[in-house]
Amino acid sequence: MKRGLKSLLAGAALVAPLLAGGPALAQPTLQLDILNGVYDDTTDTIVATSDQFTLYALLIPDQDTTLADTFYISAAITPKVGPANSDLGSFTFNGTTIDVTADMVYGTAPIEADLTHDPGDLPKHGIFETFYTEFAFTFDPNNTALAYNTQDDAGQGPTPDANGTMYFEDFLVDVSGLDSPYRIHFDAYTKIAVNGDIDIEEFVPPSHDAESGVGNGDHRVPEPGTMALLGAALCMGAVVRRYRL
């Protein structure tokens, strides 16, 4: 299983200017952004500043990646969990509620028949292997904006412009039901079939991906000792009320 030739060439194109001492590409073909998000220089990720936020997928088409393509966003649990299932609450993505981890799969994006990691998958970049899910989407040709680099201008969101060279799609995300200390990490990509395998073709560079803040939910079942203390407290309360009567 080999990564698509295009991905290898794209990686070489990004590295070559650095080795030559020239500037890197101004804007990648695919990027993510979060409205009012902040750039974390430690993880090289755009991080949301609230439980409910707007996630943007951004595209500057080229001869290989066009508006006609189908794109995907993966939503992965971090820190890593699995391979055993856990009950870690839920989050919503554009109105769809995802039960963590019951509605997810374990491994490395993309979702395919064989979920074991192979060289055609997304780079692990400290996120995978973990539980994740995947959402397919396309870009609306009417959603054009001024091109910008989300690593440099994280959180600003796209500026609509009829003559813009960048296309955008927005997704509403809510992680208020996700258990602490977990986050949802987002990547975007296209897929290609290679010798019967599903590989990543174009993808957001790890320096331009996005992530939620820590969830605020708590869906842990109380331990037996805690339940016993709660039961004793309830009984004591009933006795006191009866005595007063």
C-alpha positions, -999 to +999 in steps of 0.1 A: +000+000+000+016+032-011+006+068-007-007+084-039+021+098-061+005+132-058+009+133-021+046+125-024+051+152-050+032+177-028+054+169+001+085+174-020+072+207-033+068+220+002+103+209+014+123+219-017+120+257-012+132+253+024+162+234+013+170+259-014+166+288+011+136+302-006+101+309+008+076+281+014+042+282-004+021+311+008-012+291+011-016+253+011-043+239-012-063+228+018-065+245+052-087+246+083-096+275+105-118+282+135-136+315+139-119+334+168-095+305+173-059+310+184-027+294+170-009+271+194+028+273+186+035+242+206+012+219+187+011+239+155-027+238+156-056+263+156-075+259+188-111+269+196-117+293+225-153+282+233-174+250+234-195+261+204-176+273+174-175+275+136-149+254+118-139+264+083-125+242+055-106+263+029-096+253-006-074+270-032-080+247-062-052+235-085-051+212-115-052+181-092-076+192-065-108+208-078-143+219-068-156+187-084-138+166-058-154+151-026-136+162+006-136+147+040-131+161+076-120+136+103-128+143+139-105+124+162-103+121+200-072+135+217-055+125+239-055+091+222-079+065+235-086+029+224-086+004+210-112-005+237-144+015+236-150+042+262-180+064+272-167+099+269-198+119+263-206+133+228-202+162+204-222+176+175-209+184+140-233+204+119-263+191+137-252+154+139-246+141+174-216+117+177-215+094+207-179+091+218-167+064+212-197+043+201-202+062+169-165+062+160-138+038+147-104+031+160-073+036+138-060+063+114-080+082+089-093+076+063-122+052+070-117+021+049-123-016+050-089-023+066-085+001+095-050-010+104-024+018+098-006+018+064+016+043+046-013+057+026-031+070+057-029+104+072+003+112+090-001+103+126+012+137+138+007+129+175-031+123+170-036+088+155-041+060+162-073+069+182-111+069+178-123+091+150-152+096+126-154+112+092-177+136+073-179+140+036-186+174+020-182+194-012-174+231-017-201+255-029-187+274-059-205+305-047-185+306-014-155+325-025-132+345-003-099+363-002-070+339+001-051+338+035-028+316+055-045+302+086-011+296+103-004+334+101-039+347+105-056+320+126-091+327+138-100+355+113-122+332+092-127+337+055-135+372+041-162+367+014-153+382-020-169+376-053-135+376-070-117+356-043-095+327-052-103+307-020-134+286-014-148+279+020-173+257+038-184+262+074-194+237+100-210+243+135-193+223+162-204+219+199-182+200+223-199+210+255-210+174+260-175+159+256-158+147+288-128+165+301-098+164+294-106+153+258-106+174+227-117+169+191-089+172+165-099+180+129-081+171+096-093+175+060-084+156+029-094+139-003-091+102-010-078+081-039-081+043-047-047+027-050-046-010-058-078-018-040-068+004-010-082+038+000-054+063+005-051+100+013-044+122-018-045+159-008-046+168+029-043+198+052-007+202+064-004+194+102+006+231+107-028+242+094-052+218+111-076+226+139-088+214+173-115+221+199-108+231+235-112+207+264-147+193+268-168+202+299-190+172+302-187+144+327-204+111+319-184+089+342-205+064+363-200+070+401-179+042+417-197+018+441-183+036+472-196+069+460-230+054+453-231+039+488-223+073+504-250+089+483-276+063+494-267+067+530-270+105+527-305+101+512-316+078+540-302+101+567-321+130+551-353+110+552-349+101+589-342+138+598-373+150+579-394+123+597-380+132+631-389+169+625-424+160+616 
